[in-house]
Amino acid sequence: MREHAQRLQGLGTTIFAEMSALAVRTGSVNLGQGFPDTDGPDSLLEDAITAIRSGANQYPPGRGIPALRQAIVDHQKRFYGLSYDPDTQVLVTTGATEAIAASLLAYVEPGDEVIALEPYYDSYAACIAMAGGHRVPVTLRAPDFRLDLDELRAAVTPRTKVLLINSPHNPTGTVLSDEELRGIATVAVEHDLVVITDEVYEHLIFDGLQHLPLTSYEGMAERTVSIGSAGKTFSVTGWKIGWVTGTPEIVTAVNTAKQFLTYVSGAPFQPAVAGALALGNEYFDDLRATMQAKRDLLCDGLESLGFGVHRPQGTYFVTTDVRPLGYTDGVDFCRMLPEKTGVVAIPHQVFYDNTEAGRPLVRWAFCKKPELLEEALHRLTKL
C-alpha cells in the first residue's frame, strides 16, 4: 500500500491522546488536556435539552441558526463595540479548530508561508500542513513570553500570506498588549497580509487585564478573520460550537471551505449557546474570578514544590520550568510523572519547531475543581 501524503508527515497521534491514555492507565490526575471537570451554566444545559426535545436535531442553516448569529453580533458589540451584519459577517463552525482549518484552507496556497506565534497549539501546525502552507515560527521566549516585534518583522518574506495570532495565548497564557497588537497591525497592513486571530480564551483573562480584538485596530477589519468559541467560555468543550466574524468577503471565503468539511453541526447546541452569550456580566465576572483563584492555587502550589512558575495572564494553563527540580527534558519528565506521582501534564516542546526553547517547560491545566488541584499537588510531593 502507498504511503500517506507527505504533508501529513509528523502528524501522528497527538501528545494529548498519548498523555490522556497514560492518565487512564495509571489512574492519574489529568492536568494535561485542557477541559474543565464541571459543566457550564444550568440555563445553557437546559436550553440544549429543550432544543433536542423540540426537534432541533436536523441540519441547521449552513451559516448557523439566525438566533446564534445575532447573539454573536450582540456579544461583539457589547464587549468590544464591534458591529457586524448577522446575515453576511458571521459563520458558525464546528468549534474554533474547524474555523482555523477552514480559514487556512481559504487563504493559503501551496508554498505560502504562515507566521505563527510559537509555542503554538498543535492543530495550527497540522492545519497549515493540510493547506499546503509552510509554517514560520516567531518564538515567545521564557520567562516573560512577550512578542518581539523585530523578530516578527524579520520573519516576513515575499512568500508570507497569513499571520496566525493567538491571544490570550495557549500554552503560555500571554495576553498581547496594545503595543504588541499595534505592531502586528502595522506589519499586516504594510505587507498586505491576512490575519487569522484565535480568541477562544477572550473571557479568561486575569489581574484586571482586557482582551483587545486585533480587528479593531486601524486597517485590520478588512483583513482579519476573527475566531471565537463557546467551549472555553461556557465549559462545554465537547459541544464544538465556534464562529468566525469578518467582512462579508472574508466570511464567504471561509464558508466556501467550511461547507465541505462538516457542512453543519451542533443543531440543538446552537440555540443554547445563543442564550448563554446573552448572560449577564455576573456570569463572565464569576468565571474569570473563579479561574483566577484556581490559577493562583496551582501556581502557588507548584512554586512551593520548587518548580519555576510562569504565572499566566489568561487561558487556563500554567507553564513551569522543571530545571530547578533537576530535570532537563519536559517530554521525559511528563512520561515519568504518571508512574512516579500519579499526575499528568503536557511537555511544551511538542508545541515548538524550535524545540530547544521549549525543552525544559511543562504545561499544566488548572480548569479543574480545587480539590482535584490540591490532590495533584499532594501527589507531586513524591518528586
C-alpha positions, 0 to 999 in steps of 0.5 A: 500500500502507498504511503500517506501524503507527505504533508501529513508527515509528523502528524501522528497521534497527538501528545494529548491522546498519548498523555490522556491514555497514560492518565487512564492507565495509571489512574492519574490526575489529568492536568494535561488536556485542557477541559474543565471537570464541571459543566457550564451554566444550568440555563445553557444545559437546559436550553440544549435539552429543550432544543433536542426535545423540540426537534432541533436535531436536523441540519441547521442553516449552513451559516448557523441558526439566525438566533446564534448569529445575532447573539454573536453580533450582540456579544461583539458589540457589547464587549468590544463595540464591534458591529457586524451584519448577522446575515453576511459577517458571521459563520458558525463552525464546528468549534474554533479548530474547524474555523482555523482549518477552514480559514487556512484552507481559504487563504493559503496556497501551496508554498505560502508561508504562515507566521505563527506565534510559537509555542503554538497549539498543535492543530495550527501546525497540522492545519497549515500542513493540510493547506499546503502552507509552510509554517514560520515560527516567531518564538515567545521566549521564557520567562516573560513570553512577550512578542518581539516585534523585530523578530516578527518583522524579520520573519516576513518574506515575499512568500508570507500570506497569513499571520496566525495570532493567538491571544490570550495565548495557549500554552503560555497564557500571554495576553498581547498588549496594545503595543504588541497588537499595534505592531502586528497591525502595522506589519499586516497592513504594510505587507498586505497580509491576512490575519487569522486571530484565535480568541477562544480564551477572550473571557479568561483573562486575569489581574484586571487585564482586557482582551483587545480584538486585533480587528479593531485596530486601524486597517485590520477589519478588512483583513482579519478573520476573527475566531471565537468559541463557546467551549472555553467560555461556557465549559462545554468543550465537547459541544464544538460550537465556534464562529468566525466574524469578518467582512462579508468577503472574508466570511464567504471565503471561509464558508466556501471551505467550511461547507465541505468539511462538516457542512453543519453541526451542533443543531440543538447546541446552537440555540443554547449557546445563543442564550448563554452569550446573552448572560449577564456580566455576573456570569463572565465576572464569576468565571474569570474570578473563579479561574483566577483563584484556581490559577493562583492555587496551582501556581502557588502550589507548584512554586512551593514544590520548587518548580519555576512558575510562569504565572499566566495572564489568561487561558487556563494553563500554567507553564513551569520550568522543571530545571530547578527540580533537576530535570532537563527534558519536559517530554521525559519528565511528563512520561515519568510523572504518571508512574512516579506521582500519579499526575499528568501534564503536557511537555511544551516542546511538542508545541515548538519547531524550535524545540530547544526553547521549549525543552525544559517547560511543562504545561499544566491545566488548572480548569479543574475543581480545587480539590482535584488541584490540591490532590495533584499537588499532594501527589507531586510531593513524591518528586 
